[in-house]
């Protein structure tokens, strides 16, 4: 697949990863999981909590598709299995219930409001429709298009979710730029012809310490 040059003069639409790029999911997850672990006598650093979350979550986002609410419940179960405690029903739902309280990064709202004066804005997110609805008011703008894993029946970095977004936007491929903190979604976006912008949030996620975008894709 040939590389597509980055030509922002043609870009009319920006698609955003939400959780990690616009919303600080790490802080939200830590706020739930740290006291849960402490309740069962487990001490983990914030870095270790985030690393374990990603290790448990990743296979749950592979086919067959399951809702992100289910993924989050199974992540909590996974922590119980990993650290040797039985998870109660209310605890299983704690991560999904917390999504509404996950906060934007300090620069998010101002940047989105500035960008909406020039570009159409869209979201491509590994989330359920109803969970994103609880996040949307915090972002300070109205998006022209929101494509969720629920709508695509798959999770990034699978290419189908990007294809669905492109179809709903009705734009030419070289008119769209995807903005993401997660480097694993840079390559599939580029293969479709999106321009890409990598936002380095310098969070705790272990993958940010080791991975780089595949600039040849």
C-alpha positions as CSV (number, residue, x, y, z in Angstrom):
1,X,0.0,0.0,0.0
2,X,1.6,3.3,-1.0
3,X,2.1,6.0,1.6
4,X,-0.1,9.1,1.4
5,X,1.7,12.4,1.9
6,X,0.6,14.7,4.7
7,X,-1.2,17.6,3.0
8,X,-3.2,19.5,5.5
9,X,-4.2,22.1,2.9
10,X,-6.7,19.6,1.6
11,X,-8.0,18.5,4.9
12,X,-11.6,19.6,5.7
13,X,-12.4,17.1,8.5
14,X,-10.5,16.0,11.7
15,X,-11.5,12.7,13.2
16,X,-10.4,12.3,16.9
17,X,-9.7,9.3,19.1
18,X,-11.5,10.3,22.3
19,X,-10.3,8.4,25.3
20,X,-6.6,9.1,25.6
21,X,-6.5,12.0,23.2
22,X,-9.3,14.2,24.4
23,X,-10.3,12.5,27.7
24,X,-7.8,11.3,30.4
25,X,-9.0,7.7,30.7
26,X,-5.9,6.7,32.7
27,X,-6.8,9.0,35.6
28,X,-10.4,7.8,35.5
29,X,-9.4,4.1,35.6
30,X,-6.9,4.6,38.4
31,X,-9.6,6.4,40.5
32,X,-11.8,3.3,40.3
33,X,-9.2,0.5,40.4
34,X,-6.8,1.8,43.1
35,X,-9.5,1.7,45.9
36,X,-10.9,-1.6,44.6
37,X,-7.5,-3.2,44.8
38,X,-6.9,-1.7,48.3
39,X,-10.2,-3.2,49.5
40,X,-8.7,-6.6,48.9
41,X,-5.2,-5.8,50.3
42,X,-3.6,-5.3,46.9
43,X,-1.1,-2.5,46.4
44,X,-0.2,-1.5,42.9
45,X,1.4,1.7,41.6
46,X,-0.6,3.9,39.1
47,X,1.8,2.7,36.3
48,X,1.1,-1.0,37.3
49,X,-2.6,-0.4,37.3
50,X,-2.6,1.1,33.8
51,X,-0.3,-1.6,32.4
52,X,-2.5,-4.4,33.9
53,X,-5.6,-2.7,32.6
54,X,-4.2,-2.6,29.0
55,X,-3.0,-6.2,29.2
56,X,-6.4,-7.5,30.3
57,X,-8.4,-5.2,28.0
58,X,-6.6,-5.9,24.7
59,X,-7.8,-9.5,24.1
60,X,-11.4,-8.5,25.2
61,X,-11.5,-6.0,22.2
62,X,-10.7,-8.7,19.7
63,X,-13.6,-10.5,17.8
64,X,-16.2,-11.6,18.5
65,X,-17.5,-8.1,19.3
66,X,-18.8,-7.4,22.8
67,X,-20.0,-4.1,24.1
68,X,-17.4,-1.8,25.9
69,X,-19.6,-2.0,29.0
70,X,-19.0,-5.7,28.9
71,X,-15.3,-5.2,28.2
72,X,-15.0,-3.0,31.3
73,X,-16.9,-5.4,33.5
74,X,-14.6,-8.2,32.3
75,X,-11.5,-6.1,33.0
76,X,-12.6,-5.8,36.6
77,X,-13.1,-9.6,36.7
78,X,-9.6,-9.9,35.2
79,X,-8.1,-7.9,38.0
80,X,-9.9,-10.2,40.5
81,X,-8.5,-13.2,38.8
82,X,-5.0,-11.7,38.5
83,X,-4.8,-10.7,42.2
84,X,-6.9,-13.5,43.8
85,X,-10.2,-11.9,44.9
86,X,-13.8,-12.5,44.0
87,X,-15.5,-9.5,42.3
88,X,-18.9,-8.4,43.5
89,X,-21.7,-7.4,41.0
90,X,-21.5,-3.7,41.9
91,X,-17.7,-3.8,41.5
92,X,-18.0,-5.3,38.0
93,X,-20.0,-2.2,36.9
94,X,-17.8,0.4,38.6
95,X,-15.6,1.2,35.6
96,X,-18.5,1.7,33.1
97,X,-20.3,3.8,35.7
98,X,-17.2,6.0,36.1
99,X,-16.9,6.9,32.4
100,X,-19.1,9.9,32.9
101,X,-16.7,11.3,35.4
102,X,-13.5,10.9,33.2
103,X,-12.3,14.4,32.5
104,X,-10.9,16.1,29.4
105,X,-7.2,17.1,29.3
106,X,-6.7,20.8,30.2
107,X,-6.1,21.8,26.5
108,X,-9.0,19.7,25.0
109,X,-11.9,22.1,25.0
110,X,-10.0,25.1,23.9
111,X,-8.4,23.3,21.1
112,X,-11.6,21.8,19.8
113,X,-13.4,25.1,19.9
114,X,-10.6,26.7,17.9
115,X,-10.5,23.9,15.4
116,X,-14.3,23.8,14.8
117,X,-14.0,27.3,13.2
118,X,-12.0,25.7,10.4
119,X,-12.8,22.0,10.2
120,X,-15.6,19.5,10.5
121,X,-15.0,17.5,13.7
122,X,-15.7,13.9,14.2
123,X,-15.0,11.2,16.8
124,X,-13.9,7.6,16.2
125,X,-14.0,5.8,19.5
126,X,-13.7,2.4,21.2
127,X,-16.8,3.0,23.3
128,X,-20.6,2.3,23.4
129,X,-23.0,5.0,22.2
130,X,-24.6,5.5,25.6
131,X,-21.2,5.8,27.4
132,X,-20.0,8.4,24.8
133,X,-23.2,10.4,25.5
134,X,-22.1,10.9,29.1
135,X,-18.7,12.2,27.8
136,X,-19.9,14.5,25.0
137,X,-21.1,17.4,27.2
138,X,-17.6,17.8,28.6
139,X,-16.0,18.3,25.2
140,X,-17.6,21.7,24.6
141,X,-18.4,21.3,20.9
142,X,-20.9,19.5,18.7
143,X,-19.4,16.9,16.5
144,X,-20.4,16.4,12.9
145,X,-20.1,12.6,13.2
146,X,-19.6,10.1,16.0
147,X,-18.6,6.6,15.1
148,X,-18.3,4.1,18.0
149,X,-17.2,0.6,18.3
150,X,-20.8,-0.3,19.0
151,X,-21.8,1.1,15.6
152,X,-18.9,-0.6,13.8
153,X,-19.2,-3.8,15.8
154,X,-15.4,-3.8,16.1
155,X,-12.6,-1.9,17.9
156,X,-9.7,0.1,16.7
157,X,-7.2,-0.6,15.3
158,X,-9.5,-2.8,13.1
159,X,-9.9,-1.0,9.8
160,X,-13.6,-1.4,9.5
161,X,-14.3,1.3,12.1
162,X,-12.3,3.8,10.0
163,X,-14.1,2.7,6.8
164,X,-17.5,3.3,8.5
165,X,-16.4,6.8,9.6
166,X,-15.3,7.6,6.1
167,X,-18.6,6.5,4.6
168,X,-20.6,8.5,7.1
169,X,-18.6,11.6,6.6
170,X,-18.9,11.5,2.8
171,X,-15.5,13.0,2.4
172,X,-12.6,12.1,0.1
173,X,-9.9,10.2,1.8
174,X,-7.3,12.9,1.5
175,X,-9.7,15.4,3.0
176,X,-9.6,13.7,6.4
177,X,-7.0,13.7,9.1
178,X,-7.1,11.4,12.1
179,X,-5.8,12.7,15.4
180,X,-4.8,10.2,18.0
181,X,-2.7,9.5,21.0
182,X,-2.8,5.7,20.3
183,X,-0.1,4.9,17.8
184,X,-1.6,1.6,17.0
185,X,-4.4,3.4,15.1
186,X,-2.1,5.5,13.0
187,X,-1.3,2.8,10.5
188,X,-4.9,1.6,9.7
189,X,-5.9,5.3,9.2
190,X,-3.0,5.9,6.9
191,X,-3.8,2.7,4.9
192,X,-7.2,4.2,4.1
193,X,-5.6,7.4,2.9
194,X,-6.3,9.6,6.0
195,X,-3.7,12.1,7.0
196,X,-2.7,11.5,10.6
197,X,-1.6,13.6,13.6
198,X,0.0,11.8,16.5
199,X,-0.7,13.5,19.9
200,X,1.9,12.4,22.5
201,X,0.2,12.8,25.8
202,X,3.1,11.2,27.7
203,X,0.7,9.1,29.8
204,X,1.5,6.0,31.7
205,X,0.5,3.6,29.0
206,X,3.3,1.2,28.4
207,X,2.8,1.2,24.6
208,X,3.6,4.9,24.5
209,X,7.0,4.2,25.9
210,X,7.9,1.6,23.2
211,X,5.9,2.1,20.1
212,X,6.2,4.6,17.3
213,X,3.9,5.2,14.3
214,X,4.7,3.2,11.3
215,X,5.5,6.1,9.0
216,X,5.9,3.8,5.9
217,X,2.3,2.5,6.2
